[in-house]
Amino acid sequence: MEIANIRQLALSINKLCIEELKQCKTLKLNSELHIRRLNNNLNSVYGLLGISPNIRLKRGLVNLVGSGLKFLFGTMDATDSEKIRAVLDTVEKNELNVKIGMEKNLLLIKEINKQSKMINMEQDTIKSRINEIINEIEEANNHANDHEKLIILRRTFLKNKS
């Protein structure tokens, strides 16, 4: 029983929407016809006066029609277009800034890697020199021990001779 009620309600809503849509389409067509007539009359007046039409006035009429269509059908008008264009420009600028930032970061990372390699090479050189110095000290210590032993042997030898 409830499904039949829901179907009946859906059919009623659909019928109402179709009627409203027909009325909106008729209103749109009538509005477009009136606008064309107004434009023709306006152009006739301009022609009689011998002046050229003001482009901004035509633009205003176009914007008015666009706003009316937006109200009736949810279409985009000039204001929406400008807002979207401004947002897209901002996004484009932000993308450019991100790209520039990434390029700068890449250069910085390359420089850090270069400096890190140089530091590692210097550390290896320093380690090598320290090992050479340690070997030279050990060698000198061995020579000193050898000389000390020789001195002790000479002293002992000289004491025994005397």
Residue, then its C-alpha position, 0 to 999 in steps of 0.5 A: m500500500e505504501i509503495a503505491n502511495i510513493r509511486q503516486l507521489a513521485l508521479s505527481i511531483n514529476k507532473l508538477c515539475i514538467e508543468e513548471l519546466k514548460q512554464c519556465k521555458t515559455l517565460k524564457l522564450n518570451s523574455e528572449l523575444h522581448i529583449r530582441r524587440l527592445n534591442n531592435n527598438l533601441n537600435s532604431v532610436y540610435g539610428l534615428l538620432g544618428i549616434s552609435p549604441n553604447i557598448r556598455l549598455k548592450r553589455g549590461l543587457v547581456n549581464l541582465v539576461g545572464s543573471g535572469l537565466k542564472f536565477l531561473f535555471g542555475t546557469m553561469d553569468a558574468t559575475d560567476s565567470e569573473k569569480i571563476r577566472a579570478v580563482l583560476d588565476t590565483v591557482e595558476k600563480n600559486e602553482l607557479n610559486v610552488k614550482i619556483g619553490m621546488e626548483k629552489n629547493l632542488l638547487l639547495i639540496k644539490e648544493i648541500n649534497k655537493q658540500s656533504k661530499m666535500i666534507n666527507m672527502e676532507q674527513d677522509t683526508i684528515k683521517s689519513r693524515i692522522n693515521e700517518i701521524i700515529n704511524e710516525i709517532e709509533e716509529a719515533n717511539n720505537h727509535a727512542n726505545d731503541h736508542e734508550k736500550l743502546i744507551i743502557l747497553r753502553r752504560t752497562f758496558l762502560k761500567n763493566k769495563s771500568 
